[in-house]
Amino acid sequence: QVQVVESGGGLVQPGGSLRLSCAASGIIFSRYTMGWYRQAPGRQRELVADITSGGTTHYADFVKGRFTISRDNGKNMVYLQMNSLKFEDTAVYYCKARPTLGKGDYWGQGTQVTVSS
């Protein structure tokens, strides 16, 4: 049974930091590209950042220089370090596992990030 579970969301003031974690089980982790997505109320879900099994990263322009994605293949974990948070970063953040070959994405249930003063 595949599970993708996010944690680490919460309430933070503008300019603050949060670190999100995503634990994946039931998959061969090293064969998946892992991504963080977010969805704000009334908006479509959008890619924040992703990282291949080899560590190649890709970021959306709106988080470049502020967020860092990383992964630990030994622990089946992926992280999103979020710094210099802005009001507009408020959203539910989702973790997704996408196989390098073939089809079959797996999503987590999401974790809420609220940036508010």
NORBELDA-V241111 format. One record per backbone hydrogen bond with DSSP energy under -1.0 kcal/mol. CO is the residue of the C=O (numbers start at 1). NH is the residue of the N-H. E is the energy in kcal/mol with one decimal. If there is no record, write none. Layout:
co->CO nh->NH e->E
co->CO nh->NH e->E
//
This chain:
co->3 nh->25 e->-2.5
co->5 nh->23 e->-2.6
co->7 nh->21 e->-2.7
co->10 nh->114 e->-2.8
co->12 nh->116 e->-2.2
co->13 nh->16 e->-2.3
co->16 nh->85 e->-2.2
co->18 nh->82 e->-3.3
co->20 nh->80 e->-2.3
co->21 nh->7 e->-2.2
co->22 nh->78 e->-2.0
co->23 nh->5 e->-2.5
co->25 nh->3 e->-2.2
co->27 nh->29 e->-1.3
co->28 nh->31 e->-2.6
co->29 nh->32 e->-1.9
co->31 nh->100 e->-2.8
co->33 nh->98 e->-3.0
co->34 nh->51 e->-2.7
co->35 nh->96 e->-2.6
co->36 nh->48 e->-3.1
co->36 nh->49 e->-1.7
co->37 nh->94 e->-3.0
co->38 nh->46 e->-2.8
co->39 nh->92 e->-2.3
co->40 nh->43 e->-2.3
co->46 nh->38 e->-2.4
co->48 nh->60 e->-2.7
co->49 nh->36 e->-3.3
co->50 nh->58 e->-2.1
co->51 nh->34 e->-2.4
co->52 nh->55 e->-1.5
co->56 nh->52 e->-2.4
co->58 nh->50 e->-2.2
co->60 nh->63 e->-1.9
co->63 nh->66 e->-2.4
co->63 nh->67 e->-2.3
co->66 nh->83 e->-1.8
co->68 nh->81 e->-3.0
co->70 nh->79 e->-3.1
co->72 nh->75 e->-1.0
co->72 nh->77 e->-1.8
co->76 nh->24 e->-2.4
co->77 nh->72 e->-2.7
co->78 nh->22 e->-2.0
co->79 nh->70 e->-1.8
co->80 nh->20 e->-2.7
co->81 nh->68 e->-2.4
co->82 nh->18 e->-2.1
co->85 nh->15 e->-3.3
co->86 nh->89 e->-2.0
co->87 nh->90 e->-1.9
co->91 nh->113 e->-2.8
co->92 nh->39 e->-2.1
co->93 nh->111 e->-2.0
co->94 nh->37 e->-3.0
co->95 nh->108 e->-2.1
co->96 nh->35 e->-2.7
co->97 nh->106 e->-2.2
co->98 nh->33 e->-3.3
co->106 nh->97 e->-2.9
co->111 nh->93 e->-3.1
co->113 nh->91 e->-2.0
co->114 nh->12 e->-2.6
//
